[in-house]
């Protein structure tokens, strides 16, 4: 299958690069490297095709990050394409940019592109797009933006509106937009009787008065250091974890009010704050954390794959100098909370409906090697957790391992109903595989003769460079093409290199080989496997 411009752009949005390889994405995109390549691709597509791509990708909730699609959008609006096409895509800007975080991120890359071209500020096209986005926002949306945060990626609403030559009289009512143009201190000084605005009971329940009171109260929250006063404001307006200034997270009573508003993922990511400020010595905080972790509805809602919980269980809770907790104490608290959550998470994430053929390399000398980006996580534990997570959730999954014989695969006798993750790990650890050629084509060869038809071949290996002649995808593609022609035309092949951070082979620049290589392990590994297998990118 030929790899066209739209396929390449869609791949870039998901992987952050143009070849079918994923490596952990960090920091700002290399604009000077990717902009010329993306401009060539953008010029070959009309606005309807670009709109379909951007709409599908920006509505996706399982992206690694939103930098790449927003960068593609910024490149298109900055490219030398037909003005009619550019205008048409600029007019759908308010529909594509879902929130102000997207807006700030888009503006970040629009500014960087202008600097690369030795220009300052925004282009007229970008300025018109930003203006139309603000004009399309409802008063409630504008209030929530201000209450949540004041900016990001080097921008605030105030600075962005000034760069686009917009004043508070042109967007909505003056009372709505005024907070974008004033500091919290200025808002409090301008308000008559601001000292009583926070403490008095509201006499009127109209939305305008409630909103004004909320703005003044949050302004007070952002300028005060009084924890008691801050707690009253947080409770009164039911503020969430991400709406509270970070220095208040040291307070136990404030954390007690915020933990019930947190998602499971937020609580996992805030572990270091909880340990640093000794919140785990507070029985109420521990009880609240346990109630969140034991809530199966939250587990299903956040759709967290067990391998993600395993990574957090092994990584989080490391104390630093500021913590009074000893490392052993922090580790014990972490395990007591996270291990039960990890064990019950198998089978609680969403099913994709995929028929999977999974093959693991469980060679003896790799079992205890640790992953480079997870120093406390061993190769075998990670490989088994990844495979077992799919085995417990999907209906048709067979898990194999490379045996000592290079032409054979061993079948892991896991029982879907009775086996636990601990038992599955012990079974794999007991196998003594002293040496295997790890031929990547073996899973396909064995599947050709099987009755079961598969949608995706997932191989979990320490390094895919082994068993791969000439470090080229040519032979693997040949066998996969044959399987697609005879058994399942939509079949995909996914390689997960747990111990390697660079691609193991050369891939074609002109055709879609239906192969994806994932280097390393992070929170997005399973989402990438699912999106690729479901043909959301190629």
N, C-alpha and C positions, 0 to 999 in steps of 0.2 A: 504494500500500500504506500502510495507516494505521500511524502510529508510536505504539506502545503503551508502557506504563511499563517493561516488561521490556527492550524495545529501547533505550529511553533510558538505562537503568542500564547495560546492556552497552556501549553507546557511550561512556558516561562512564568505564567501567573501562579502555577501550582508549585514548581520546583525552584524557581529563582535562577534558572539557567536554561540554555537551549538544547542541551543534550539530555538523554533520559537518565540522569543521575541526580540524586538528592544528597547534599551534604548539609550539615547544620547551618542554618542561616543566621548570621549575626550582623548587627550594625547596618549602616546605610548601603544601599545598592551602589555598585561601581558604575556610576552614571557615564563616565567617559568611555568605558568599555562597551556597555550595552546599548547606549543611546543610538550610535550609528547603525547598529544591526537592527534595532527595533524600528528605526525610521524607514529603512528599506522595506521591512515587512508591512509597516503601516501604509506606505504609499501604494502597495499592491492590493489593498482592501478598501471597499467602499464603506460608507458610514453604517449601512444596515448590518453588514457582517461584523463590524467592530462593536455595534450596539448589542448584538446577540451574544458575543463573547463576554463583553464587560458586564452585561446584565446577569448572565449565568454565573460568572465567577464572583461578582460582588455580592450576590445573594447567598453564596455558599458560606455556611457557618463553620466548616472544617478546614479552611485554608490554613497553611502554616503561618502566614501573616498577610496583611493587606497591602504591604509596601509595593509588591510587584504589579498587581492589576492597576493600582492608582498611578504608579510610575508609567505604565503603558498608556494610560489615559492622558497623562501630562505630556508624554512624548508625541502622541497623536495630535493634540491641540497645538503643539509647538512645531510640528512638521510642516514641510512645504507641500501640503496636499491641496486639492481643489477647495476654494473658499466655500463653495456650496456644501461640500461634504463636511468640512470642518464646522461650519455653522450649524448644520443639522445635528452633529454630535455634541456641540456645545449647548444646544437648547435642551437636551435631556439630562444635563448636569444635575439639576435638583432631584431628579428621579433616581439617578445612579448613586449619588453621595448620600449615604444613609444617615449619618450623624456628623457632629462637629469634629470627632476624632478623625474620621475619614477626610473631612475638609482640611484640617491642619496638615495631615500627612500628604495629601495631594499638593497643597501649597508649598510644602517643604521641597518636594521634587520639582515643582514648577520653577521655584527660585533657583535651585541648583542647575537646572537646564539653562536658565537665563545666564547664570554666571559662566557656564561652559561656553556660551555663545558671546561672552563679553558684553552682556547687557545687564541693566539693573531693573529691579522691580518686576511686575507682572506684565505680560503682553495684554493688549486690548481684549483679546479673546478670553483669556483667563479672568481678567477683571470683570467682564460682562457675565461670565459663568458664576463667579462668586457672588456678584450682586443679585443674580436671579435666584441663587440658592437661599440667601438671607430673606429675600422678598417672599419666597414660597413657604417660609416657616411660620407656624401658628404661634400666637403669644405663649401658649403653654409650653411648646417646644423650646422657645427662647428662654423661658424661665428655668426650665430643667437644665439647659446647657449651663446657665450661670450658676445654678445651685450645685451642679456636679463638679465643675472645674472651670478655671478661667482661661485655660489654653493648653497647648502642647506642641511638641516638635519645633520650639522656637517662636511660636505665635500665640497671641491672645486674641480674643474677639475684638478687643479695642484696637490693637495694632493692625489687624487684618482689615477691619472696616476703614481705617484711615488710609491704608495702602490702596484701597479700592475707591477712595474719595467718596465714602458714604457717611452721612451724618444721621443722627438718631431721629430726625424728623421724616426720613424717607422710608423707614421700615417699621411697619406696625404703629402702635401707639407710643407716644413719647415715654410714658411710664414703663413700658415694657423694655425698651432698648436702653434706657438710661444706665442701668447697671453695667453695660458693656463699656461705657465711656467714663466711669468713675471708679476710683479705688474704694475699698470698703470703708476706710477712714472718712473719705469725702462723703460717702452715702450717709454715714451716721451723723456727720456734722450738719448735713443739709436737712436731715429729718428733725422736725420739731418734736420735742419730748421723746427723743430716741431712747433715753434711759428707761422710760416706762413702757416702750413698745414691746420689749421682750417679755416683761414680767406680767403685764396686765392681761386679763382674760379678754378674748375677742368678743366685742359686743355685737358685731355684725359678722355674718357668715358668708358674705358675698365673696366671690372668687378674687376680685381685685384687692380687697382689703387683706384677705388671707395671704395672697401672693406678696403684697407689700410688706406685711409683717414677717413673712418667711425670708425675704431678701434682707431686711434689716437685722433679723436674728442671725442669719448665716454670716452677715457682715461682722456682727459682734463676735460670733464664734471664731472667725478668721483673724480677729485682732486681739482677742483676750487670751490670757494665760490662766484664767481662773477655771479650774477643773469642775467645780460645783456648778458654776454658771453654764459651762459648756455642756455638762450632762443634762441640765434642764432643757437646753435648746435641742439637743439630740433626741431626747424623749418626746418633746412637744411636737416636733416636725417629722419624727420617725426617719431621721437621716440614716443613710446606709454607710457601710464601712468605707466605701470609696469617696464619700462626701465629707469626711472628717479630716482635718489637718493631722499630719502624721505624728506630731509631737504629743497629741492627746492619747495615742495608743499605748503610752506608758501607764496610763491610769487603769487600775483594775475594774472599778465600777463602770467606766466608759466601755471597756472591752466586753463586760458582761451585757451591756446594752446592744453592742454591735454584733456579737457572734451570731445571734439568731437571724440576723439579716444577711449573713454571708453564705455564699455558695460553697459547695464542698471543695472546689478547686481553689477558691480564695483562701479558705482555711488552711489548706495544704501549703499554699505559697506564703502564708503569713507565719509559718511555724517558727522561723528564726526570731521574729519580733516577739512572739509569745515566750520563747526561751530566754531571749536577751533581757526582757523586762520582768522575768521571774513570775509570769502569770500562772505557770504550772504549779506554783506553791499555793495558789488560790483554789480551794475546793470548788467554788462556784464556777470558775472558768473551766476547770477540768470536767465538771459535770455537763456544762453546755457543749464543750467540744465532743464529749462522748455521745451526747444526744444527736449532734449533727452527723457524726460518723456512723451511728447506728440507724440513721434514717434511710431506708432502702429507696424511698421515693426520690430523695435527692441524688442518690447514686444513679438511678435510672434516668433522671432528668438531665444530669450533667453528662451522661453517656461516656463515662471514663473507662477505658480498657484496663484490665488488671495490670498489664505491663507498666502503665503510667503510675499506678499506685505503688508498684514494686520499686520503681526508680525513686519515688519520693520517700518511701520507707527506708531505702538504703542511703539516700543523700541528705535528707532534711534532719534538723535537730542538732547539727554540729554547732557546738557552742563557741563563742568567740571570747575575747578578753573582757568584754563588758558584762558578760553573763556571770552571775554568782553560782549558777548550777554547774556541777562537775560534769564532764563529758559522759561518764557512766550513768549518772542520774538522768541526764537529758535523753540518752539512748534508751534507757529503761522506760521512761515515760512515753517516748515516741513509739516503741515497739508495742507497748500495752494498748495504745490507741489505734495504731495503723495496721497491725498484723491481723486482727479480727476483720477489719474493713477489707483488707486485701483478700483474705480467704473467702469472704462471702461475695466478693465482687464478680467471681467467675459465673457467667451466665446471666448477669444483670445488665449488660450493655446491649445496645440495639443490634439486631441481626441484619445482615446484608442480603441474606438469601443465596449466597455464593456457594458453589460446590468446590471444595478446596482439596488440593493434593499438597500436603506439607512434608518437606524432607529436612531433617536436622543432621548436621555433622556433630556427632557426640564422641569424637576421637578423644582418647584418654588424656593426651598432653595439652588439650585446650580447655578442659573442664573448669579448672580453677583460675584461669587467666582472667584478670579484671578488665572491664571496658575502660577506654581511655578517658571518657567524659563522666564515668561513674566508678570511682575508685573502689567503692565498697560492693560493687555488683559483679558477680562472677559470670563468665560466659554461659555456662550450662544453665544456671538459674534463670538468666534472661531468656535464653533460647526456649526452655521448657515453658516458661510463663507466657511467652508470645504465642507459641503453638497451642498450649492448653486453653488459652483465652478464646481462640477461634474454635477449638474442638468442643468446648462446653456451650458455645452460643449458636454456632451454625449447625444445621441439621445434617448435612452431608460433608463430613470432613474425615479424611484418612491421614494418619500421621506415620511417616516412615523415617528410617535413618540409614545412612550409608554403612553397609556391612564391610567386613574385611575383604570379601570378594568384590572386585570392581564392577561386576556385572549384576550384582544383586542389591536389593534394598530390603532391610528388615522392617517388619510391621510392628509398631508399638501397640500392645494389647490393652489399650485404655478402654475402660467401660464408661460410657457416657453418663450413666445414672449413679454409679456407686463410687467411682474413684475421685479422690481429692487431689489438690495441687501438691501436697506433701508426698502423697503416695506416687503420683506421676513422676515427681522429681527423683524419688528414691529408685524407681524402676529404671529410669534413664541412667542414673549414677552407677547402678550396679552392672551395667553393660560394659564389657571390657573390649573396646574397639582400639586396637593398637596402631592400626594404619589403614587409611582408605584413600583412594585416588581422588575422591570427591568430584567425579565427572558430572558436570551440570546437565548433560543431556540424558543421564540415566533415568531421572523421574519421568521424562517424556517417553522414553523407550518403554519403560514398564507400563505406563498408562495407555500406550497404544494397544496393548493386548488385554487390558482390563475391561470389564463390563461397565464400570462406573465412568461417566463422562464428567470432566472437570471444567470449571470456568477459569480457575487460576491455579498456577503452580507457584507455591511459596517455598523457597529454599532459604534456610537459616544457616549461615556458615561463618567461620571466623574471617575468611578472606577468599573472595571469589576468584582471585588470581590463580588458585590451584585448580587443576583439572580443566583448564581452559586453554586449548592450543593457540599459540601465537598471540594471546591476549586480545583476541578479536571476537566480536559477537557473531561472526559469519556462520560458524558451525551450529551454534545454539539456535540462531534464527532459522536455519535450514530445517532443523527438526521440529521447531515450533510451527513453522509454516505447514509442514506435513500434517501435524496434529490438527491444525485449524482447517485444513482442506478435507480431512477424512473424518474427524470426530466432532469438533466444535469450532466454528468460524470466529467466535468471539473470545477464545481462550487467551489468557495473558500469562506472563512469566515475571515473577518478582524475586529479586535477590536481596537479602538483607545481610550486609557485611558487618557483623557486630564488633570486630576488632580492627577495622580499617576505615580511614577517613578520606581515601582517594579512590576514584573509580578504578576498576580492575581490568577494563577492556576498552577497546575503541568501538564506537557505535557509528552507524550510518548517518550521514548528514542529509540524505535525499529520500529516505523511506522510513516509515513507521514500523519498527521491528516488533512492537508489542512487548518490549522488555523494559523493566524498570529496575534500577539498582539503587538501593538505599544504603548509604555509608554511615555507620554508627547507629546509635539508638537515642531517640529523644521523644518528647511528648506527642509528636506529630506522626510517628512512624505508622501506626495503625490507620490513621486517617488517610495517609498517602496510599497505603495498600488498598484501602476500600475505594477511594476515588479513582485510582488507576484501574482496578478490576471492574468497576462499574462504568468504565469508558467515559469518565468526565474529562480526561485528558489522555494524550497518547505519547 
